[in-house]
Amino acid sequence: MKLLLPQLNKIDDLEAAQLCQSLRSKLLSDVSKTGGHLASNLGMVELTVALHRVFDFTRDRLVFDVGHQCYTHKILSGRGDAMETLRSFGGLSGFPKPGESVQDAFVAGHASNSVSVALGMARARTLLREDYAVIALLGDGALTGGLAYEGCSNAGQSGEPMLVILNDNGMSITQNVGGVAEHLARQRLKPQYLRFKQGYRKVMAILPGGGHIYRVTHRIKKAVKETLLPSSMFENMGFTYMGPVDGHDVAYLTRLLRYIKENRSGPVLLHVKTVKGKGYEPAERTPDAFHGVGKFDLETGKPLKSGGENFSSVFGETLCRLAENDPRICAISAAMLPGTGLETFSHRYPDRCFDVGIAEGHAVSMAAGMAKQGARPVFAVYSTFLQRGYDMLLHDVAIQGLPVVFGVDRAGLVGEDGETHHGLYDVGFLSTIPGMSIWAPASYKELATMLTAALAQKKGPVAIRYPRGGELAYTEDHGDRPAVLLRPGTDLTLVTYGTMTAIVQEAAELLAQKHVSARIVKLNRITPIETELLDAAARETGHLVVVEEVAAPNSVGERLAAHLTQTELPVKGYAALNTGNGFVPQGSVDQLRRLCGLDAEQIARKGLEVLNHG
């Protein structure tokens, strides 16, 4: 669906309202064909239009948090015709991306960092004596992350002219009490008021008895303010607080943003109330179901492809079964109960399921405390989000050897969400943690076997990493052994783990067609590496190719190469296939595997190269 955009700074309020209707229709039409984040974007239409009417984002800076609510911004910044390529290989990213447009101020794939980033931009502007507006657009979910409060605390005290918009579509903040609060908020933004406030403090400081008078009047003012204004938390941080206001009244939002822009005197927090899924009944009724969607039927709202069983659901089902017989087992989520397969557990064992919000560091430390006192915590978390808990993994879990189990979901290439969401780094950083064990199932049966074994361990953390989606052709269960010889061979050894096992088996078949006998060693525990089968393979075939869907640094391929060098085993040829040292773009998993050289054909080709040059 194409959309002709007017000059936004010249349209009237009626035209702006009509544009919002057209944008909402376009979002529904496009996302139903591409998939993506829908409910949050439907709720952002009027606010985004108002922002574009007031500010010039070729110069002014708009920092999203999280960036999945940026679709209307993409359309308004000239990318509407490309929305049909959203989240596809070579197409538009589902998140802000400065490489796409100068109007995208910052990459924003993870939550809670927008205020910190925006404050940095505001300080750079002041330092370099430039003139532009800086805005952080903060979703209420991001306020469950501690970094948001660190940023707000510093920004509020900074004195920097900047605007933080809190897009509140569900959190429990006191409702607006009417026009009095709105009037007071507007008055308190005026420079005259701020100058009077500073002068009053100075006069009271030098007058005899002034300190006592100031304290009395301050207490009275504070009591009145807290009665009339709905939030004192941000005021206490140093912000001028405005709101809550209707986030779907584009005319009023435009007037308010113009007023804020014209009266830049310090940090302002604008609290906007929106409705997730606004304008599309199925999404308004069940916004969580339409948070991130695949392709769906626009008339019914039903997905075009059914979900079915996957690694996350098997993880959740297995954990429920194990919890039946062990009351110590608890589940922890960081705002991802459905995504990590824990929804059933949360219903069946509500007293043993803890959703901490977007606060992975806190989740790791809490799990450590639970384990120290005898509980058996299992933290199910996306690989890319576990990165935020690295310090706590070292300091709170590993030093004391606590038996915390980590279900590392979305390990490997995740597809359309791209660079910010690929789970390519967990093997590298988890392997640096003393005492950490990393296990990698290749099938549902192996996942169940490994989770059972991990919860039986009495000391040390275990991370079980598994991909998004379902198992591939490999469906066996060898999960009770550190490593297994899956296929004998005399010419070449292919080493792999996880769901790459099925692809490596296909590569071995391609090599067999070229009369190459390829041995397959499958690792189940990739940290620490069990080297017995690998050492035998090095001696007996002399040629090894390690295949893994992770970034190169500290990968199994790098660590195995170091081991072979140290032990002086007689290796004639060696190659490590992985996703390399850079970031991998968006696209389907199959497309990205081909891009990284991790499909069966390229693995087989690399095997031949190693043999020919060995």
Secondary structure as GFF3:
##gff-version 3
##sequence-region A 1 614
A	DSSP	alpha_helix	13	34	.	.	.	ID=ss1
A	DSSP	beta_strand	36	37	.	.	.	ID=ss2
A	DSSP	alpha_helix	39	42	.	.	.	ID=ss3
A	DSSP	alpha_helix	45	54	.	.	.	ID=ss4
A	DSSP	beta_strand	61	65	.	.	.	ID=ss5
A	DSSP	three_ten_helix	67	69	.	.	.	ID=ss6
A	DSSP	alpha_helix	71	74	.	.	.	ID=ss7
A	DSSP	pi_helix	75	79	.	.	.	ID=ss8
A	DSSP	three_ten_helix	80	85	.	.	.	ID=ss9
A	DSSP	alpha_helix	114	127	.	.	.	ID=ss10
A	DSSP	beta_strand	134	139	.	.	.	ID=ss11
A	DSSP	three_ten_helix	140	144	.	.	.	ID=ss12
A	DSSP	alpha_helix	146	158	.	.	.	ID=ss13
A	DSSP	beta_strand	162	168	.	.	.	ID=ss14
A	DSSP	alpha_helix	179	189	.	.	.	ID=ss15
A	DSSP	alpha_helix	191	206	.	.	.	ID=ss16
A	DSSP	alpha_helix	210	228	.	.	.	ID=ss17
A	DSSP	alpha_helix	233	237	.	.	.	ID=ss18
A	DSSP	beta_strand	240	246	.	.	.	ID=ss19
A	DSSP	alpha_helix	250	262	.	.	.	ID=ss20
A	DSSP	beta_strand	267	273	.	.	.	ID=ss21
A	DSSP	alpha_helix	281	285	.	.	.	ID=ss22
A	DSSP	three_ten_helix	287	290	.	.	.	ID=ss23
A	DSSP	beta_strand	292	293	.	.	.	ID=ss24
A	DSSP	alpha_helix	311	325	.	.	.	ID=ss25
A	DSSP	beta_strand	329	333	.	.	.	ID=ss26
A	DSSP	alpha_helix	343	348	.	.	.	ID=ss27
A	DSSP	three_ten_helix	350	352	.	.	.	ID=ss28
A	DSSP	beta_strand	353	355	.	.	.	ID=ss29
A	DSSP	alpha_helix	360	372	.	.	.	ID=ss30
A	DSSP	beta_strand	376	382	.	.	.	ID=ss31
A	DSSP	alpha_helix	383	386	.	.	.	ID=ss32
A	DSSP	three_ten_helix	387	389	.	.	.	ID=ss33
A	DSSP	alpha_helix	390	392	.	.	.	ID=ss34
A	DSSP	pi_helix	393	398	.	.	.	ID=ss35
A	DSSP	beta_strand	405	409	.	.	.	ID=ss36
A	DSSP	three_ten_helix	418	420	.	.	.	ID=ss37
A	DSSP	alpha_helix	426	430	.	.	.	ID=ss38
A	DSSP	beta_strand	437	439	.	.	.	ID=ss39
A	DSSP	alpha_helix	444	456	.	.	.	ID=ss40
A	DSSP	beta_strand	462	465	.	.	.	ID=ss41
A	DSSP	beta_strand	483	487	.	.	.	ID=ss42
A	DSSP	beta_strand	492	496	.	.	.	ID=ss43
A	DSSP	alpha_helix	500	513	.	.	.	ID=ss44
A	DSSP	beta_strand	518	523	.	.	.	ID=ss45
A	DSSP	beta_strand	525	527	.	.	.	ID=ss46
A	DSSP	alpha_helix	532	540	.	.	.	ID=ss47
A	DSSP	beta_strand	543	547	.	.	.	ID=ss48
A	DSSP	alpha_helix	556	567	.	.	.	ID=ss49
A	DSSP	beta_strand	573	577	.	.	.	ID=ss50
A	DSSP	alpha_helix	589	595	.	.	.	ID=ss51
A	DSSP	alpha_helix	600	613	.	.	.	ID=ss52
###
